[in-house]
Amino acid sequence: MQLARLAIIGAALAVQAATPAAAQSLDFQVFRTRVQPIFLAKRAGHARCYVCHSAGTNFRLQRLAPGAKDWNDEQSRKNFEAVQRLVAPGDPEASRLLMHPLAEEAGGDLFHSGGKHWDSQTNAEWRTMATWVRSAAPAAASSPATALNFQFYATRVEPIFLKIRESGVACVNCHSVMATRFRVQPLAAGSTRWSEAQSRQNFEVVQRLVAPGEPPKSRLLLHPLAPEAGGDPVHTGGKFWKDQNDPEWQTLAEWVRTAPPVAGGAPAASGPSLDFDFFRTRVQPIFLAKRPGHARCYVCHSAGTNLRLQRLAPGATAWNEEQSRKNFEMVQRLVAPGDPEASRLLMHPLAEEAGGDLFHSGGKHWDSKNNPEWQTLAQWVRGQKAR
């Protein structure tokens, strides 16, 4: 019976996908009738999703009315808005909604405070969600039309992701299980390389991290590169390349140069511009705020960490404009404009159970994304301007 229902859903979604308008967005009616009931389902040994996710987590569902067993239309639409923020349209395996409660051995994320609900991607609930996610086409901005060479990628670039580093792990060990922008396919059991089909899937993901023709603007090349050589301030997996003369960096650069630059020289991925006045008046005070049980951000981050803030003048309680502009240049390196959940500035001090990173040496400052400080940072990252 369950398989029959799934077949009906699949057929309905196939019809919807035939129409360009439907293929551009996630379907609300399928969400309401097929996806939402999953959040209310009872599972042996686990609380219902609703129990935790109506109580202030990053994935916040609407509270049911007293005695109600389902959400009304207005509540469902609010749930729809909340849930689709955890979805990469067209790509279930890049969607936190599907990967967070999925067992690690099935390709899921490392942690879910509510436990792992699905042992396999063949689970009926997981498949229902995946069918819904696949009904929407990926955002146009995430599918750049480039002339990057696949054969060069498969034979010379991919081996870099499989190389065992001094730490004893390879890029694939983290980037096949974590829901990051750089999400590659897991290797089959006992395999030491990807199949061609997997490589083509990886190729689609990896080229989104590249500014065609411009290695210095490509996140793929800057994230593992030492900051003093022009790289990003931090990479959880460490810095692999001390300078741009490293043979691996040069191989990636050669591949990126195989494609002509995008018109106007714009990077492959872009977002809203970050507003300096909003940063100075609303964001910077967060770095100076006192919190019980924690040092102010400024105490550690003016002393040589990846997020290096300017030292305040003796007796000063705020930065001057020149210092603020230097802080602005530094801080925006930890931000993915338009995407708070891909911005290390917001995810590093956020509690793990709320979706934050695994570690922050200064402790976790925010228990939830509903925290006013987190919300202020998110507004800035989404492009809000100072009034």
Secondary structure as a PSIPRED ss2 file (coil, helix, strand):
# PSIPRED VFORMAT (PSIPRED V4.0)

   1 M C   1.000  0.000  0.000
   2 Q H   0.000  1.000  0.000
   3 L H   0.000  1.000  0.000
   4 A H   0.000  1.000  0.000
   5 R H   0.000  1.000  0.000
   6 L H   0.000  1.000  0.000
   7 A H   0.000  1.000  0.000
   8 I H   0.000  1.000  0.000
   9 I H   0.000  1.000  0.000
  10 G H   0.000  1.000  0.000
  11 A H   0.000  1.000  0.000
  12 A H   0.000  1.000  0.000
  13 L H   0.000  1.000  0.000
  14 A H   0.000  1.000  0.000
  15 V H   0.000  1.000  0.000
  16 Q H   0.000  1.000  0.000
  17 A H   0.000  1.000  0.000
  18 A C   1.000  0.000  0.000
  19 T C   1.000  0.000  0.000
  20 P H   0.000  1.000  0.000
  21 A H   0.000  1.000  0.000
  22 A H   0.000  1.000  0.000
  23 A H   0.000  1.000  0.000
  24 Q C   1.000  0.000  0.000
  25 S C   1.000  0.000  0.000
  26 L C   1.000  0.000  0.000
  27 D C   1.000  0.000  0.000
  28 F H   0.000  1.000  0.000
  29 Q H   0.000  1.000  0.000
  30 V H   0.000  1.000  0.000
  31 F H   0.000  1.000  0.000
  32 R H   0.000  1.000  0.000
  33 T H   0.000  1.000  0.000
  34 R H   0.000  1.000  0.000
  35 V H   0.000  1.000  0.000
  36 Q H   0.000  1.000  0.000
  37 P H   0.000  1.000  0.000
  38 I H   0.000  1.000  0.000
  39 F H   0.000  1.000  0.000
  40 L H   0.000  1.000  0.000
  41 A C   1.000  0.000  0.000
  42 K C   1.000  0.000  0.000
  43 R E   0.000  0.000  1.000
  44 A C   1.000  0.000  0.000
  45 G C   1.000  0.000  0.000
  46 H E   0.000  0.000  1.000
  47 A C   1.000  0.000  0.000
  48 R C   1.000  0.000  0.000
  49 C H   0.000  1.000  0.000
  50 Y H   0.000  1.000  0.000
  51 V H   0.000  1.000  0.000
  52 C H   0.000  1.000  0.000
  53 H H   0.000  1.000  0.000
  54 S C   1.000  0.000  0.000
  55 A C   1.000  0.000  0.000
  56 G C   1.000  0.000  0.000
  57 T C   1.000  0.000  0.000
  58 N C   1.000  0.000  0.000
  59 F C   1.000  0.000  0.000
  60 R C   1.000  0.000  0.000
  61 L C   1.000  0.000  0.000
  62 Q C   1.000  0.000  0.000
  63 R C   1.000  0.000  0.000
  64 L C   1.000  0.000  0.000
  65 A C   1.000  0.000  0.000
  66 P C   1.000  0.000  0.000
  67 G C   1.000  0.000  0.000
  68 A C   1.000  0.000  0.000
  69 K C   1.000  0.000  0.000
  70 D C   1.000  0.000  0.000
  71 W C   1.000  0.000  0.000
  72 N C   1.000  0.000  0.000
  73 D H   0.000  1.000  0.000
  74 E H   0.000  1.000  0.000
  75 Q H   0.000  1.000  0.000
  76 S H   0.000  1.000  0.000
  77 R H   0.000  1.000  0.000
  78 K H   0.000  1.000  0.000
  79 N H   0.000  1.000  0.000
  80 F H   0.000  1.000  0.000
  81 E H   0.000  1.000  0.000
  82 A H   0.000  1.000  0.000
  83 V H   0.000  1.000  0.000
  84 Q H   0.000  1.000  0.000
  85 R C   1.000  0.000  0.000
  86 L C   1.000  0.000  0.000
  87 V C   1.000  0.000  0.000
  88 A C   1.000  0.000  0.000
  89 P C   1.000  0.000  0.000
  90 G C   1.000  0.000  0.000
  91 D C   1.000  0.000  0.000
  92 P H   0.000  1.000  0.000
  93 E H   0.000  1.000  0.000
  94 A H   0.000  1.000  0.000
  95 S C   1.000  0.000  0.000
  96 R H   0.000  1.000  0.000
  97 L H   0.000  1.000  0.000
  98 L H   0.000  1.000  0.000
  99 M H   0.000  1.000  0.000
 100 H C   1.000  0.000  0.000
 101 P C   1.000  0.000  0.000
 102 L E   0.000  0.000  1.000
 103 A C   1.000  0.000  0.000
 104 E H   0.000  1.000  0.000
 105 E H   0.000  1.000  0.000
 106 A H   0.000  1.000  0.000
 107 G C   1.000  0.000  0.000
 108 G C   1.000  0.000  0.000
 109 D C   1.000  0.000  0.000
 110 L C   1.000  0.000  0.000
 111 F C   1.000  0.000  0.000
 112 H C   1.000  0.000  0.000
 113 S C   1.000  0.000  0.000
 114 G C   1.000  0.000  0.000
 115 G C   1.000  0.000  0.000
 116 K C   1.000  0.000  0.000
 117 H C   1.000  0.000  0.000
 118 W E   0.000  0.000  1.000
 119 D C   1.000  0.000  0.000
 120 S C   1.000  0.000  0.000
 121 Q C   1.000  0.000  0.000
 122 T C   1.000  0.000  0.000
 123 N C   1.000  0.000  0.000
 124 A H   0.000  1.000  0.000
 125 E H   0.000  1.000  0.000
 126 W H   0.000  1.000  0.000
 127 R H   0.000  1.000  0.000
 128 T H   0.000  1.000  0.000
 129 M H   0.000  1.000  0.000
 130 A H   0.000  1.000  0.000
 131 T H   0.000  1.000  0.000
 132 W H   0.000  1.000  0.000
 133 V H   0.000  1.000  0.000
 134 R H   0.000  1.000  0.000
 135 S C   1.000  0.000  0.000
 136 A C   1.000  0.000  0.000
 137 A C   1.000  0.000  0.000
 138 P C   1.000  0.000  0.000
 139 A C   1.000  0.000  0.000
 140 A H   0.000  1.000  0.000
 141 A H   0.000  1.000  0.000
 142 S H   0.000  1.000  0.000
 143 S C   1.000  0.000  0.000
 144 P C   1.000  0.000  0.000
 145 A C   1.000  0.000  0.000
 146 T C   1.000  0.000  0.000
 147 A C   1.000  0.000  0.000
 148 L C   1.000  0.000  0.000
 149 N C   1.000  0.000  0.000
 150 F H   0.000  1.000  0.000
 151 Q H   0.000  1.000  0.000
 152 F H   0.000  1.000  0.000
 153 Y H   0.000  1.000  0.000
 154 A H   0.000  1.000  0.000
 155 T H   0.000  1.000  0.000
 156 R H   0.000  1.000  0.000
 157 V H   0.000  1.000  0.000
 158 E H   0.000  1.000  0.000
 159 P H   0.000  1.000  0.000
 160 I H   0.000  1.000  0.000
 161 F H   0.000  1.000  0.000
 162 L H   0.000  1.000  0.000
 163 K C   1.000  0.000  0.000
 164 I C   1.000  0.000  0.000
 165 R C   1.000  0.000  0.000
 166 E C   1.000  0.000  0.000
 167 S C   1.000  0.000  0.000
 168 G C   1.000  0.000  0.000
 169 V C   1.000  0.000  0.000
 170 A C   1.000  0.000  0.000
 171 C H   0.000  1.000  0.000
 172 V H   0.000  1.000  0.000
 173 N H   0.000  1.000  0.000
 174 C H   0.000  1.000  0.000
 175 H H   0.000  1.000  0.000
 176 S C   1.000  0.000  0.000
 177 V C   1.000  0.000  0.000
 178 M C   1.000  0.000  0.000
 179 A C   1.000  0.000  0.000
 180 T C   1.000  0.000  0.000
 181 R C   1.000  0.000  0.000
 182 F C   1.000  0.000  0.000
 183 R C   1.000  0.000  0.000
 184 V C   1.000  0.000  0.000
 185 Q C   1.000  0.000  0.000
 186 P C   1.000  0.000  0.000
 187 L C   1.000  0.000  0.000
 188 A C   1.000  0.000  0.000
 189 A C   1.000  0.000  0.000
 190 G C   1.000  0.000  0.000
 191 S C   1.000  0.000  0.000
 192 T C   1.000  0.000  0.000
 193 R C   1.000  0.000  0.000
 194 W C   1.000  0.000  0.000
 195 S C   1.000  0.000  0.000
 196 E H   0.000  1.000  0.000
 197 A H   0.000  1.000  0.000
 198 Q H   0.000  1.000  0.000
 199 S H   0.000  1.000  0.000
 200 R H   0.000  1.000  0.000
 201 Q H   0.000  1.000  0.000
 202 N H   0.000  1.000  0.000
 203 F H   0.000  1.000  0.000
 204 E H   0.000  1.000  0.000
 205 V H   0.000  1.000  0.000
 206 V H   0.000  1.000  0.000
 207 Q H   0.000  1.000  0.000
 208 R H   0.000  1.000  0.000
 209 L H   0.000  1.000  0.000
 210 V C   1.000  0.000  0.000
 211 A C   1.000  0.000  0.000
 212 P C   1.000  0.000  0.000
 213 G C   1.000  0.000  0.000
 214 E C   1.000  0.000  0.000
 215 P H   0.000  1.000  0.000
 216 P H   0.000  1.000  0.000
 217 K H   0.000  1.000  0.000
 218 S C   1.000  0.000  0.000
 219 R H   0.000  1.000  0.000
 220 L H   0.000  1.000  0.000
 221 L H   0.000  1.000  0.000
 222 L H   0.000  1.000  0.000
 223 H C   1.000  0.000  0.000
 224 P C   1.000  0.000  0.000
 225 L E   0.000  0.000  1.000
 226 A C   1.000  0.000  0.000
 227 P H   0.000  1.000  0.000
 228 E H   0.000  1.000  0.000
 229 A H   0.000  1.000  0.000
 230 G C   1.000  0.000  0.000
 231 G C   1.000  0.000  0.000
 232 D C   1.000  0.000  0.000
 233 P C   1.000  0.000  0.000
 234 V C   1.000  0.000  0.000
 235 H C   1.000  0.000  0.000
 236 T C   1.000  0.000  0.000
 237 G C   1.000  0.000  0.000
 238 G C   1.000  0.000  0.000
 239 K C   1.000  0.000  0.000
 240 F C   1.000  0.000  0.000
 241 W E   0.000  0.000  1.000
 242 K C   1.000  0.000  0.000
 243 D C   1.000  0.000  0.000
 244 Q C   1.000  0.000  0.000
 245 N C   1.000  0.000  0.000
 246 D C   1.000  0.000  0.000
 247 P H   0.000  1.000  0.000
 248 E H   0.000  1.000  0.000
 249 W H   0.000  1.000  0.000
 250 Q H   0.000  1.000  0.000
 251 T H   0.000  1.000  0.000
 252 L H   0.000  1.000  0.000
 253 A H   0.000  1.000  0.000
 254 E H   0.000  1.000  0.000
 255 W H   0.000  1.000  0.000
 256 V H   0.000  1.000  0.000
 257 R C   1.000  0.000  0.000
 258 T C   1.000  0.000  0.000
 259 A C   1.000  0.000  0.000
 260 P C   1.000  0.000  0.000
 261 P C   1.000  0.000  0.000
 262 V C   1.000  0.000  0.000
 263 A H   0.000  1.000  0.000
 264 G H   0.000  1.000  0.000
 265 G H   0.000  1.000  0.000
 266 A C   1.000  0.000  0.000
 267 P C   1.000  0.000  0.000
 268 A C   1.000  0.000  0.000
 269 A C   1.000  0.000  0.000
 270 S C   1.000  0.000  0.000
 271 G C   1.000  0.000  0.000
 272 P C   1.000  0.000  0.000
 273 S C   1.000  0.000  0.000
 274 L C   1.000  0.000  0.000
 275 D C   1.000  0.000  0.000
 276 F H   0.000  1.000  0.000
 277 D H   0.000  1.000  0.000
 278 F H   0.000  1.000  0.000
 279 F H   0.000  1.000  0.000
 280 R H   0.000  1.000  0.000
 281 T H   0.000  1.000  0.000
 282 R H   0.000  1.000  0.000
 283 V H   0.000  1.000  0.000
 284 Q H   0.000  1.000  0.000
 285 P H   0.000  1.000  0.000
 286 I H   0.000  1.000  0.000
 287 F H   0.000  1.000  0.000
 288 L H   0.000  1.000  0.000
 289 A C   1.000  0.000  0.000
 290 K C   1.000  0.000  0.000
 291 R E   0.000  0.000  1.000
 292 P C   1.000  0.000  0.000
 293 G C   1.000  0.000  0.000
 294 H E   0.000  0.000  1.000
 295 A C   1.000  0.000  0.000
 296 R C   1.000  0.000  0.000
 297 C H   0.000  1.000  0.000
 298 Y H   0.000  1.000  0.000
 299 V H   0.000  1.000  0.000
 300 C H   0.000  1.000  0.000
 301 H H   0.000  1.000  0.000
 302 S C   1.000  0.000  0.000
 303 A C   1.000  0.000  0.000
 304 G C   1.000  0.000  0.000
 305 T C   1.000  0.000  0.000
 306 N C   1.000  0.000  0.000
 307 L C   1.000  0.000  0.000
 308 R C   1.000  0.000  0.000
 309 L C   1.000  0.000  0.000
 310 Q C   1.000  0.000  0.000
 311 R C   1.000  0.000  0.000
 312 L C   1.000  0.000  0.000
 313 A C   1.000  0.000  0.000
 314 P C   1.000  0.000  0.000
 315 G C   1.000  0.000  0.000
 316 A C   1.000  0.000  0.000
 317 T C   1.000  0.000  0.000
 318 A C   1.000  0.000  0.000
 319 W C   1.000  0.000  0.000
 320 N C   1.000  0.000  0.000
 321 E H   0.000  1.000  0.000
 322 E H   0.000  1.000  0.000
 323 Q H   0.000  1.000  0.000
 324 S H   0.000  1.000  0.000
 325 R H   0.000  1.000  0.000
 326 K H   0.000  1.000  0.000
 327 N H   0.000  1.000  0.000
 328 F H   0.000  1.000  0.000
 329 E H   0.000  1.000  0.000
 330 M H   0.000  1.000  0.000
 331 V H   0.000  1.000  0.000
 332 Q H   0.000  1.000  0.000
 333 R H   0.000  1.000  0.000
 334 L H   0.000  1.000  0.000
 335 V C   1.000  0.000  0.000
 336 A C   1.000  0.000  0.000
 337 P C   1.000  0.000  0.000
 338 G C   1.000  0.000  0.000
 339 D C   1.000  0.000  0.000
 340 P H   0.000  1.000  0.000
 341 E H   0.000  1.000  0.000
 342 A H   0.000  1.000  0.000
 343 S C   1.000  0.000  0.000
 344 R H   0.000  1.000  0.000
 345 L H   0.000  1.000  0.000
 346 L H   0.000  1.000  0.000
 347 M H   0.000  1.000  0.000
 348 H C   1.000  0.000  0.000
 349 P C   1.000  0.000  0.000
 350 L E   0.000  0.000  1.000
 351 A C   1.000  0.000  0.000
 352 E H   0.000  1.000  0.000
 353 E H   0.000  1.000  0.000
 354 A H   0.000  1.000  0.000
 355 G C   1.000  0.000  0.000
 356 G C   1.000  0.000  0.000
 357 D C   1.000  0.000  0.000
 358 L C   1.000  0.000  0.000
 359 F C   1.000  0.000  0.000
 360 H C   1.000  0.000  0.000
 361 S C   1.000  0.000  0.000
 362 G C   1.000  0.000  0.000
 363 G C   1.000  0.000  0.000
 364 K C   1.000  0.000  0.000
 365 H C   1.000  0.000  0.000
 366 W E   0.000  0.000  1.000
 367 D C   1.000  0.000  0.000
 368 S C   1.000  0.000  0.000
 369 K C   1.000  0.000  0.000
 370 N C   1.000  0.000  0.000
 371 N C   1.000  0.000  0.000
 372 P H   0.000  1.000  0.000
 373 E H   0.000  1.000  0.000
 374 W H   0.000  1.000  0.000
 375 Q H   0.000  1.000  0.000
 376 T H   0.000  1.000  0.000
 377 L H   0.000  1.000  0.000
 378 A H   0.000  1.000  0.000
 379 Q H   0.000  1.000  0.000
 380 W H   0.000  1.000  0.000
 381 V H   0.000  1.000  0.000
 382 R C   1.000  0.000  0.000
 383 G C   1.000  0.000  0.000
 384 Q C   1.000  0.000  0.000
 385 K C   1.000  0.000  0.000
 386 A C   1.000  0.000  0.000
 387 R C   1.000  0.000  0.000
